[in-house]
């Protein structure tokens, strides 16, 4: 009986190992070529190409959930007592983000409905700038086309992540070239006490996120607990670089495998519509980021990652990996997805009644 239960639990892991190996190879190749964000983009591009080519790919499944907890704990470590910034400037930036989000969503819904010809339900859920897991779950009980929603969000995240390096170098005034850490840095591990703090933040954070019914509870719950621990000075624990690299690989894979079973010949038009929509949203995010930079003084790079209409895990992980004010970026995404989740049912009823 015990052997049977172990086999059941290990079977999904065994099926995922080839996909993980491909992601690691892609990340390793990008790292060797010294590309920016190598582990994330390398794994994402490798698995996306394989998926579109018809190679069977496996989702990380529960592995992605574990990675979300790790990312949440990592993001919380950015909230230190000596954080720069003030409430007024953060308030202005959050207001800009909300205005930009309203503009982005208005365009996305209009484009999806009037240009792509989708139903109101599909247009609304596909047009939400972020929160793909939460949005897809909400769309299950509607008449929306889940495949179109999935493709639109997947293509948007793919386009945004690929665009981040050149766009940041253009407006962000930051150097994102890949630098190879020394072997001692790769092998560094925190002390046993720090490990205990990090584990506590993850475990308590998972419970708190679900108890508070937060959007993406496995990400934002651990982030809140870790932030409280680090901001209070109880710990200064950091996550090892090798864990950060592995988290990037898994997140990259989770984006790439979303294209599995989506033959280009059959969904080509949906992908084209999603690419056009994503590029327009990227342009809107750049304009909003520059406005935020001028009005608040925060770097355009941080503002761009905070305002981008992509997934909170992906963009927060990029901010953390590049050292671009991850606390600032995470706070903006948490506020946005929370408000969107609360407003979506109201928006859907209003749109359908006026249709």
N, C-alpha and C positions, 0 to 999 in steps of 0.2 A: 504493500500500500504506500509506504513512504517513498519507495523507488518510483512508483507511478506518479505521485504528486511532484517529485523533483523533476521527472521527465516532462511533465506538463508545464512547469514553470521555466525550464531550461530550453524547451523547444522554440519559443519565440526568439530567445536570445541567439540560438544557433542559426535560425533563419536570417537574423539581422546581421550576423557577422560578415558575410560577403559585402553587404552594403556599407557597413562600417569600414571594412578594409578599403573599399573604393574611395570613401570619403577621406580616409587617412592618406591614401596615395595622392589624391588630388590636393589635399592640404600640404602634404610634404613636398610635392612638386612646386606648388606656389611659393612655399617657404624657401626652397632651394633657388628659385628664380628671383627671390627677394621682392615679391609683389606685396603691396599693402594688404593688410587684413588677410594674410595667406591661408590660415586654417579655416576661416569662415568662407571666404570666396572660393578657395580651391575645392573644398568639399562640396559646396553648393553647385559650382559649375560642373564638376565631374558627375555628380548624381543627376543633375538636370539633363545633361547631354545623354547620359545612359537611359534615363527615363523616356525621353523623347525618341530615342532610338529603339525603344521597345524592350530593353533589357529589364527583366523583373527586378524591381527594387522593393525593399522592405522599410516600412516606417520605423523610427526608433521606438514608437509605442510608449510604454511606461518609462523607457530610458529617457525620453524627452521630458517627461514629468520630473524625473530626478534632476535633470540638467536645469530645469526652470528653478528648482529649489536652490541649486548651487548658484545660479546667476543672481537670484534674489538676495542671497546672503552676501555675495560679492558686491552688489549694488549698495546694500546697506552700509558696507564699510566705508563708502564715500561720504557719509554724513558724519562729519567730525565737528568737534566743538569750535574749531578755528575756521569753519567754512566762511568763505568770502561772500559778500553780497548782503543786501538788506531786503526787508519785507516789501518796501515800496517798489523797488526795481523788479523783484520777483512777481509782484502783483501786476505790474504793467506787462511783463513778458507773458504771464498766464492769460491776461486779457487778449493780447495779440494772438496767442495761440488759439484761443477760443473763436475769435473772429475769423482767423485763417481756416480753422476747421469747418466753420459754417459755410464759408465760401467754397472750400474744397468739396464738401458734401453736396452742396447745391449743384455745383457743376457735375459731379459724378452721377448723381441721380438723374439730372437732365440728360446727360450724355447717354447713360445706359438706357433710359426710357425712349428718348426721341431719336437718337442716332443709331444705337445698337438694336432698338426695338424690343427690349425686354419688358416684362410685366412690372407693375408698380412694386410688388413685393420683391422681385428679383433685383430691380434697380435700387431699392432702398438698402437691402442687405449687402449688395455688391458695392454700393457707394460709401459704406461706412469706412472712414479712414483709420483702420486699425482694428485690433481685437478680433482677428479672424476666427479663433477657436470659440469665443463667446458668441460672436455673431452667427456662426454656422449652427451652433446649438440652438439659438433662438429661431433660426430660419426653418428648423426641422418641423415645427408645428404650423408652418404657413404653406402657401402654395408656390413659394419661390423655387426657382431652378437651382438646386444645390450645386450642380456641376458648373454652371456659369459663375455662381458666387465663389466657388473654390478656385476656378481658373483666374478670375479677376483679382482676387486677393493674392494668389500665388505669383502671378505675373507682376503685380504692383510691387511686392516685396523684392522679387528678383531684380526688377529694373532699378529700384531705389538702392539696393545693396551694391549692385554693379556700378551705379553712378556715384556712390559716395566718395571713392578716392579722387576721381578727377574734379568733382564739384568742390570738395573740401580744399583741394589744392588751389582751386581758382578763387574761391571767396573766403576760405576759412583761415588763411594765414597760418597754417600749421603744417608741419612736416610729418607725413604719414608713411614715409618710406619704411620698409621692413628692415629692422636691425636684428641681427642674430644674437640672442642672449648667450652669455657664456654658459659652459656646462654646469658650473656651480649654481647659476641662477635656475636652470632647468631642474636641478636636483634638490633645490631648496624646499624644505618642509617646515611648517610652523611647529612650535613647541606643543607638547601634549596638552598644556593648559589652553592654548589658543585653539587647538583642534576641538577641545571640549566646548569652548564658547561658540565656535562655528556650528558644531553639531546641534547645540542647544537652540541656536537661532533658527536653524533649518527645521527642526522638529516642532518647536513651539510655534514658529511662523506658519507651518502648514496647518496646524490646528486653528490658529487665530484667523488665517485667511479664509478658511472654510466657515468658521463660526461667524465672522463678520460678513460673509457672502461677498467678498471682494471679487471684482473681475480679475481673472487670472490669479486665483488665490495662491497657487503654488509659487508664483513669482512675487506678488506684492506682499503676501503675508510674511515670508521670510525676510523680505526687504525692510518691512516696517520694524520687525523685531531686531534685526541686525543693526538698523539705523539707530534704534533706541540704545542698544548696547554700546555702539561706537560713539554716538553723540554724547552720551553720559560719561564716557571715559572708562567704563568698566573693562573694555578690551580694545586693543588696537590690532586684533588678529587680521591677517590677510590670507587670501586663498593662493595656493601655490601656482606658479605660471603653467605647469604642465596640466593642471586641472582647468585653467582658463582656456588653454589651447584645445583640450578635449571637448569642452563645452562649445567652443566655436565650431568644431567639426560636427558635433551632433546637431546643432542648430542649422548649420549649412545643409546637412543631409535632410533635415526635416522640411526645408524649403524645396530642395531638389526632387524629393520623392512625391511631392504633390502633383507632379506632372506625369506620374506613372499611369498608364492606361489611357493617356490622352493623345491619340494619334494626331499629328499635325494636320493631316489631310482632312480629318473630320471636325476638328475644333479650331482650324486656322483662323477663321473670321473672328471667333470669340477671343482668341489670343491677340489678334491685331487690334481689336477694339480695346482690349485691356492695356496693351502697350501704349496706344495713343492716350488713353485716359491717364495712365501712370506718368507719362512725360509731362502732360499739362499740370498734374498735381505737383510734380517735382518743381516745375517752374513757379507755381504759386507758393510752394514752400520756400524757395530761394528768395522770392520777393518779400515774403513775410519775415524771413530770417534777417534779411538786410535791414528791414524796418525795425525789427527788434534790436538789432545791434546798434543802430543809430539812436534809438530812444532810451535804451537801458545801459549801453556800454558793455554788455556781455559779448563775448566773441561770436562772430557770425557762424563759426563752426558749431558751437554749442547750441545756438538758436536753431540752426538748420536741423540738427539731429533731434531737437525737442519738438519741432514743428512738423517734421516729415510724417506723412500719412501712412506709416508702415507699422509693422508689429512692434509692440513694446519690448519683447525679449530681444529681438534682433538689433534694434536701434540702441537700446540700453547697453547691450553687450558691446556694440561698436564703440559707444562712448567710453565704456570701461576699458576696453582694450587699447584705445588710443589716448586715454587719459584726458578726455574732453568733458570735464565737469559732469560726471555720471549722475550725481545727485540732482543737478538742475534738469537734466534730460529725463530722468526717471519720474520726477515729480510732475512734469508736464504730461507725460504719457498716462500716468495714473489718473490725473484729473480728467483728461480727455475721455478715456475709455469708460470711466465711471459715469460721467454725464451722458455719454452716448448710450450706454446700456439702460440708464434710467429713462431716456427720452425716446428710444426707438419704438416702443409700443404705441406711444402717443402719436409720433410722427406717422407710423404706418396707418393707424386708424384715420388720421386726418387726410392722408393722401388717397386712401381707398375711397373715403366718403366723398371726396371732391373729384374723383375720377369720372 
